[in-house]
Amino acid sequence: MGHRAAERRADPTHRRAGASQAAPLLAASCMPVLGSVLITPVLPQLSAHFGAAPMSAVLVPMIVVLPALMIALFAPFAGQIVDRFGRKPLLFWALIAYAAVGTVPAWFDDLGVILASRVLVGICEAAIMTACTTLLVDYFPGERRRNRYLALQTVVTTIAATAFILLGGALGWVGWQTPFWVYAVSLIIASVMSTLLWEPSDADADARMIEAHSFSAGRFRPRGRVPWERIGVPLLVSVFGGFTFYVMVLEVGYLVVGTGVAIDDTHVIGWVAAVCSLATVLGGLSFPRVSRLPRGFFLPAAFVLQGVGMLAVWLVPSGGVIFGAVLASFGSGLLLPALITWVVSAANFGDRGRITGLWTAAFFFGQFLTPIGMAAVTAGVGSLTAAVGVVGVVAVVIAFAVAAALLPSASDPG
């Protein structure tokens, strides 16, 4: 292995990725976040504008949630394309298409056209997220480097979510169509990527496959069988992780109002949401250090932090809301990179795109289920705080189940 590594260092075609490659990949990873949060501040304007349209009460909120559903449906297909034909071409053209379809509502004042464009936005986001995550794992082999950059992906996208909400609110003062112009930023990212990124080969990304395959970048690539026996359970856990990750993002405003804060006191509501966002960032930043511990410890710990925070919201409905929301958000920041490394890190180069696509689909499907699931649980138990508590109990149960499954191999860090 040492001899082959020396050969790769001596090979002038072998390149080592750094911050110049990570920066555009992290920026592109923010595009799915852009799609889901940028226009939330103008939803009331959209509802008023299209109020006379048939079924507008149902269709207008779909403008926000449709992209997440499309990511869940199409990320596996994006993974297939990534493994067969390459990472960089799919990412580049998806970013170009994202700008075109994302700005459609700025051009057309038609609810049907807007909804169709949001379907296409979600398909582009599936390709962008799958290709970005796959390239991060390709470019930064080795446990510590990989964990650092996957944690940064969580941190950057969380910060971007807060910034996009503020930007969408500011641009919304001009009109409901104005925020949609921001989607054109993907053109800038694509132009930067065309210069700084390269299509990785197995020699760049996975030394274990050097003797097994020999092919040039961008050509048809051989694929192996997806190891369902290894990733099946982690994917199911990731669906639940996507659900719990989005609970506080979705419900924190309603929880704050439930403590007696006026519904129009956006200063207090925004302050609590910002603190929760910061806690998610801190959770992501802690992952590289925490990930040195056995996975049988830090992955269940993330679920426990979420669960305890949600239980605090339920059991101490006044003073516990802020503390519980912040604690759960910290757990979410730790959970996201923990889940993706669990599923993706051991994938071979030739199957990495497919496995990343399957993980992306699982996580975003969980997010799509969050508003539906929380509405159903709230109706069943009678209050939002109790519903959050029920999810917290399930999160703790999942934590113990994951720990039981991983502890036999917990002596192997990461």
KENUVEX-859995 format. One record per residue (C-alpha): residue number from 1; x, y, z; residue in one letter. Coordinates in steps of 0.05 Angstrom, whole numbers. Each point is the difference from the previous one (the first is absolute). Example, Ala and Ser with C-alpha at 12.3 -4.5 7.8 and 13.67 -1.06 7.14 Angstrom:
# residues 2
- k, xx, yy, zz, r
- 1, 246, -90, 156, A
- 2, 27, 69, -13, S
END
This chain:
# residues 414
- k, xx, yy, zz, r
- 1, 0, 0, 0, M
- 2, 57, 48, 17, G
- 3, 34, -16, -67, H
- 4, -64, 15, -39, R
- 5, -10, 66, 38, A
- 6, 71, 20, -18, A
- 7, -14, -16, -73, E
- 8, -62, 44, 1, R
- 9, 40, 58, 30, R
- 10, 51, -8, -55, A
- 11, -54, -1, -54, D
- 12, -9, 70, -27, P
- 13, -73, -15, -18, T
- 14, -17, -13, 74, H
- 15, -28, 62, 34, R
- 16, -13, 15, 73, R
- 17, -63, 39, 16, A
- 18, 0, 58, 49, G
- 19, -40, 61, 19, A
- 20, -6, 23, -72, S
- 21, -39, -63, -17, Q
- 22, -39, -3, 66, A
- 23, -26, 71, -5, A
- 24, -41, -7, -64, P
- 25, -25, -68, 22, L
- 26, -24, 28, 67, L
- 27, -32, 59, -36, A
- 28, -36, -46, -48, A
- 29, -24, -43, 59, S
- 30, -39, 61, 23, C
- 31, -44, -1, -62, M
- 32, -50, -51, 28, P
- 33, -5, 43, 63, V
- 34, -12, 61, -44, L
- 35, -56, -37, -34, G
- 36, -37, -15, 65, S
- 37, 8, 63, 43, V
- 38, 12, 60, -46, L
- 39, -74, 9, -17, I
- 40, -30, -16, 68, T
- 41, -4, 74, 19, P
- 42, -42, 15, -62, V
- 43, -49, -58, 8, L
- 44, -54, 46, 30, P
- 45, 8, 44, -62, Q
- 46, -5, -60, -46, L
- 47, -63, -24, 37, S
- 48, -32, 68, -8, A
- 49, 21, 7, -73, H
- 50, -26, -68, -21, F
- 51, -58, -2, 49, G
- 52, -52, -3, -55, A
- 53, 33, -60, -34, A
- 54, -33, -68, 11, P
- 55, 28, -38, 60, M
- 56, 50, 56, 13, S
- 57, 1, -15, 75, A
- 58, 31, -68, -17, V
- 59, 40, 18, -62, L
- 60, 37, 62, 25, V
- 61, 34, -36, 59, P
- 62, 21, -53, -51, M
- 63, 45, 52, -31, I
- 64, 45, -9, 61, V
- 65, -5, -76, 11, V
- 66, 1, -26, -71, L
- 67, 76, 6, -9, P
- 68, 12, -43, 62, A
- 69, -46, -53, -27, L
- 70, 35, 1, -67, M
- 71, 68, -7, 34, I
- 72, -26, -62, 36, A
- 73, -27, -29, -65, L
- 74, 57, 17, -47, F
- 75, 64, -2, 41, A
- 76, 9, -75, -12, P
- 77, -3, 12, -75, F
- 78, 50, 56, 7, A
- 79, 45, -49, 36, G
- 80, -5, -48, -58, Q
- 81, 21, 55, -49, I
- 82, 58, 21, 45, V
- 83, 28, -71, 2, D
- 84, -10, -13, -75, R
- 85, 20, 65, -32, F
- 86, 37, 43, 50, G
- 87, -9, 49, 57, R
- 88, 21, 67, -29, K
- 89, -42, -1, -65, P
- 90, -65, -14, 38, L
- 91, 15, 52, 52, L
- 92, 19, 54, -51, F
- 93, -62, -9, -43, W
- 94, -46, -7, 60, A
- 95, 24, 68, 26, L
- 96, -13, 31, -69, I
- 97, -70, -31, -3, A
- 98, -13, 21, 73, Y
- 99, 8, 73, -18, A
- 100, -46, -7, -60, A
- 101, -58, -36, 35, V
- 102, 10, 35, 67, G
- 103, -12, 69, -29, T
- 104, -63, -21, -38, V
- 105, -48, 30, 53, P
- 106, 35, 67, -11, A
- 107, -22, -3, -73, W
- 108, -68, -34, 2, F
- 109, -60, 19, 42, D
- 110, -35, -67, -4, D
- 111, -8, -49, 58, L
- 112, 2, -62, -44, G
- 113, 64, 22, -34, V
- 114, 31, 17, 67, I
- 115, -17, -68, 28, L
- 116, 29, -35, -61, A
- 117, 64, 41, 8, S
- 118, 5, -21, 72, R
- 119, -2, -74, -21, V
- 120, 59, 14, -46, L
- 121, 36, 39, 55, V
- 122, -4, -61, 45, G
- 123, 28, -46, -54, I
- 124, 58, 48, -9, C
- 125, 11, 2, 75, E
- 126, 2, -76, 2, A
- 127, 56, 1, -51, A
- 128, 37, 57, 35, I
- 129, -2, -29, 70, M
- 130, 18, -71, -23, T
- 131, 59, 23, -43, A
- 132, 26, 50, 52, C
- 133, 1, -50, 57, T
- 134, 31, -54, -44, T
- 135, 55, 48, -23, L
- 136, 14, 21, 72, L
- 137, 11, -73, 18, V
- 138, 41, -11, -63, D
- 139, 44, 61, 8, Y
- 140, 14, -8, 74, F
- 141, 16, -73, 15, P
- 142, 21, -19, 70, G
- 143, -45, 0, 61, E
- 144, 21, 67, 30, R
- 145, -1, 40, -65, R
- 146, -66, -31, -22, R
- 147, -33, 13, 67, N
- 148, 25, 72, 2, R
- 149, -29, 18, -67, Y
- 150, -66, -38, 9, L
- 151, -9, 37, 66, A
- 152, 16, 65, -36, L
- 153, -55, -17, -49, Q
- 154, -50, -2, 57, T
- 155, 28, 65, 30, V
- 156, 0, 39, -65, V
- 157, -70, -23, -22, T
- 158, -28, 17, 69, T
- 159, 30, 70, -1, I
- 160, -24, 8, -72, A
- 161, -71, -19, 21, A
- 162, -2, 57, 50, T
- 163, 30, 49, -50, A
- 164, -49, -21, -55, F
- 165, -60, 10, 46, I
- 166, 24, 71, 15, L
- 167, 16, 13, -73, L
- 168, -68, -27, -23, G
- 169, -35, 45, 51, G
- 170, 39, 61, -22, A
- 171, -12, -12, -74, L
- 172, -73, -16, 14, G
- 173, -12, 73, 16, W
- 174, 10, 14, -74, V
- 175, -50, -54, -21, G
- 176, -12, -75, 5, W
- 177, 36, -13, -66, Q
- 178, 65, 35, 19, T
- 179, 31, -55, 44, P
- 180, -2, -49, -57, F
- 181, 55, 38, -36, W
- 182, 49, -25, 53, V
- 183, -2, -69, -33, Y
- 184, 44, 29, -55, A
- 185, 59, -1, 49, V
- 186, 11, -73, -21, S
- 187, 28, 27, -66, L
- 188, 57, 32, 38, I
- 189, 14, -65, 38, I
- 190, -1, -40, -65, A
- 191, 50, 47, -33, S
- 192, 47, -6, 59, V
- 193, -7, -76, 1, M
- 194, 17, -6, -73, S
- 195, 69, 28, 15, T
- 196, 16, -28, 70, L
- 197, -30, -70, -1, L
- 198, 22, -61, -38, W
- 199, -33, -67, -12, E
- 200, 30, -48, 52, P
- 201, 24, -69, -17, S
- 202, 7, -60, 45, D
- 203, 73, 18, 9, A
- 204, -20, 67, 28, D
- 205, -55, -25, 45, A
- 206, 10, -72, 20, D
- 207, 67, -35, -1, A
- 208, -32, -66, 16, R
- 209, -29, -4, -70, M
- 210, 63, 15, -40, I
- 211, 13, -72, -18, E
- 212, -74, -16, -12, A
- 213, -16, 52, -52, H
- 214, 34, 44, -51, S
- 215, -41, 53, -35, F
- 216, 7, 73, -19, S
- 217, -42, 56, 28, A
- 218, -68, 12, -31, G
- 219, -6, -68, -34, R
- 220, -51, -54, 14, F
- 221, 17, -30, 68, R
- 222, -9, -71, 26, P
- 223, -46, -9, 59, R
- 224, -6, -51, 54, G
- 225, -59, -23, 40, R
- 226, -29, 49, 51, V
- 227, 14, -31, 69, P
- 228, -71, 3, 26, W
- 229, 18, -45, 58, E
- 230, 48, 54, 24, R
- 231, -39, 64, -16, I
- 232, -73, -22, 6, G
- 233, -6, 13, 75, V
- 234, 42, 65, -2, P
- 235, -46, 26, -56, L
- 236, -62, -14, 42, L
- 237, 32, 35, 59, V
- 238, 17, 58, -46, S
- 239, -74, 8, -19, V
- 240, -16, 8, 74, F
- 241, 61, 46, 8, G
- 242, -26, 44, -56, G
- 243, -67, 3, 35, F
- 244, 30, 20, 68, T
- 245, 49, 49, -32, F
- 246, -57, 40, -29, Y
- 247, -46, -1, 61, V
- 248, 30, 61, 34, M
- 249, 11, 36, -66, V
- 250, -74, -7, -15, L
- 251, -31, 8, 69, E
- 252, 44, 46, 41, V
- 253, -41, 62, -18, G
- 254, -65, -33, 21, Y
- 255, 32, -25, 64, L
- 256, 23, 70, 19, V
- 257, -70, 28, -14, V
- 258, -27, -55, 44, G
- 259, 38, 28, 59, T
- 260, -40, 65, -4, G
- 261, 42, 40, -50, V
- 262, -44, 40, -48, A
- 263, -6, -30, -69, I
- 264, 23, 66, -31, D
- 265, 61, 6, 46, D
- 266, 47, -21, -54, T
- 267, 60, 29, 38, H
- 268, -6, -52, 56, V
- 269, -19, -57, -47, I
- 270, 57, 17, -47, G
- 271, 49, 5, 58, W
- 272, -17, -70, 25, V
- 273, 4, -28, -71, A
- 274, 68, 32, -9, A
- 275, 26, -29, 65, V
- 276, -25, -69, -21, C
- 277, 36, 9, -67, S
- 278, 64, 18, 37, L
- 279, -7, -62, 43, A
- 280, -6, -43, -63, T
- 281, 64, 33, -26, V
- 282, 37, -15, 65, L
- 283, -24, -72, -3, G
- 284, 29, -7, -70, G
- 285, 65, 33, 21, L
- 286, 7, -49, 57, S
- 287, -6, -61, -45, F
- 288, 73, -6, -23, P
- 289, 23, -5, 72, R
- 290, -58, -43, 24, V
- 291, 8, -47, -59, S
- 292, 66, -24, 28, R
- 293, -42, -39, 50, L
- 294, -33, -66, -20, P
- 295, -60, 8, -45, R
- 296, -39, -43, 49, G
- 297, 5, 60, 48, F
- 298, -5, 65, -40, F
- 299, -56, -20, -47, L
- 300, -48, -22, 56, P
- 301, 23, 61, 41, A
- 302, -26, 46, -56, A
- 303, -69, -32, 4, F
- 304, 1, 3, 76, V
- 305, 15, 75, -3, L
- 306, -58, 10, -47, Q
- 307, -46, -43, 42, G
- 308, 17, 33, 67, V
- 309, -9, 69, -31, G
- 310, -68, -19, -28, M
- 311, -21, -31, 67, L
- 312, 20, 66, 34, A
- 313, -47, 37, -47, V
- 314, -56, -47, 20, W
- 315, 11, -7, 75, L
- 316, 19, 72, 14, V
- 317, -44, 36, -50, P
- 318, 17, 71, 23, S
- 319, 73, 5, 19, G
- 320, 21, -63, -35, G
- 321, -18, 20, -71, V
- 322, 62, 41, -15, I
- 323, 48, -46, 37, F
- 324, -31, -62, -31, G
- 325, -1, 29, -70, A
- 326, 73, 21, 5, V
- 327, 21, -68, 27, L
- 328, -38, -37, -54, A
- 329, 30, 45, -53, S
- 330, 70, -14, 25, F
- 331, -15, -74, -5, G
- 332, -26, 11, -71, S
- 333, 65, 34, -20, G
- 334, 39, -60, 26, L
- 335, -48, -51, -30, L
- 336, 3, 21, -73, L
- 337, 74, -13, -13, P
- 338, -3, -61, 45, A
- 339, -54, -31, -43, L
- 340, 33, 15, -67, I
- 341, 68, -27, 21, T
- 342, -35, -63, 27, W
- 343, -30, -14, -69, V
- 344, 50, 30, -50, V
- 345, 69, -4, 30, S
- 346, 14, -73, -15, A
- 347, -29, 1, -71, A
- 348, 46, -20, -57, N
- 349, 15, 53, -52, F
- 350, -42, -35, -54, G
- 351, -62, -3, 44, D
- 352, 9, 64, 41, R
- 353, -48, 42, -42, G
- 354, -57, -50, 5, R
- 355, 9, -9, 75, I
- 356, 4, 76, 10, T
- 357, -63, 8, -42, G
- 358, -37, -52, 41, L
- 359, 21, 35, 65, W
- 360, -21, 68, -28, T
- 361, -68, -29, -19, A
- 362, -10, -31, 69, A
- 363, 18, 63, 38, F
- 364, -41, 48, -42, F
- 365, -59, -48, 0, F
- 366, 2, 4, 76, G
- 367, -2, 76, -6, Q
- 368, -59, -3, -47, F
- 369, -37, -45, 49, L
- 370, 12, 48, 59, T
- 371, -59, 48, -10, P
- 372, -47, -58, -17, I
- 373, 24, -42, 59, G
- 374, -1, 57, 50, M
- 375, -71, 20, -21, A
- 376, -23, -72, 10, A
- 377, 34, -9, 67, V
- 378, -25, 68, 25, T
- 379, -71, -19, -19, A
- 380, 8, -66, 36, G
- 381, 30, 26, 66, V
- 382, -36, 66, 2, G
- 383, 57, 51, 2, S
- 384, 63, 19, -37, L
- 385, 45, -5, 62, T
- 386, -25, -70, 14, A
- 387, 12, -19, -72, A
- 388, 72, 25, 4, V
- 389, 8, -40, 64, G
- 390, -25, -63, -33, V
- 391, 52, 9, -56, V
- 392, 52, 10, 55, G
- 393, -19, -66, 33, V
- 394, 7, -36, -67, V
- 395, 67, 34, -12, A
- 396, 27, -27, 66, V
- 397, -26, -70, -17, V
- 398, 34, 4, -68, I
- 399, 64, 22, 35, A
- 400, 1, -62, 44, F
- 401, -16, -45, -60, A
- 402, 57, 31, -41, V
- 403, 48, -7, 59, A
- 404, -19, -73, 8, A
- 405, 13, -12, -74, A
- 406, 67, 37, -2, L
- 407, 31, -15, 68, L
- 408, 27, -69, -20, P
- 409, 45, 38, -49, S
- 410, 7, 62, 43, A
- 411, 74, -14, 11, S
- 412, 12, 25, -71, D
- 413, -4, 76, 0, P
- 414, -42, 34, -54, G
END
